[in-house]
Amino acid sequence: MLDERLLEILACPGCKGELEYRTEPEEVLICHSCSLVYEVRDDIPIMLMDEAKPLEKE
């Protein structure tokens, strides 16, 4: 689980917008504006646009 203080300051590297934190089915940060998903590995957010995945519509 990511620290609440870290979640408050994290922003999307592309649009600088807010991120949604999800823990299920996997730990990720989602930018709805850019439709990108950033992985969290070993409690470290991978905030690289090159490694972001497209958000799949539910």
N, C-alpha and C positions, 0 to 999 in steps of 0.2 A: 504494500500500500504506500502510495506517495504521501508525503507530508502535506498537510493542509496549507501551510505557509508557502510551500513551493508551488502548489496548484494555483494560489492567488496571483503569483507573479508570472507564471508561464503564459506565453502567447504564441500563436501560430507564427512561424518564421516568414510565411508568405504574405499574409494580410494583416498581421499583428492583432488578429481578433481573438476572441475568447475560445477556450477549448473545453470540451466535455470530457470528463474522466469516467471511463467504464472499466469495471473489473471482470465482467463476464461477457462472453465466454473466455476472453483473454484481456489482459491489462493493456489498455490503449488510451490515447488522447485523440479526440476527434475535432476537426475544424469543419463545421457545417458550411461556412462561407466558401471555403476552398474545396470542399468535399474530399478531404484527405484524412487518413488515419496514420497516426504516429505510434509506433510500438513502444512499450515500456519493457526493458529487459533488466532483470535483477534490480528492480527499483530505480532504474535510470531511464528517463525519457529520451528517446532517440529523435531529436528535433532537427533532423536533416531532411530537406525537401526531396533530395535524391533517393532517400530510403522510405519515404512516405508511400502509402498505398492508397489507391482510390477508394472512396467510401462507397460501399455497395448499398443500393437502395433497398430498404426492407419491405 
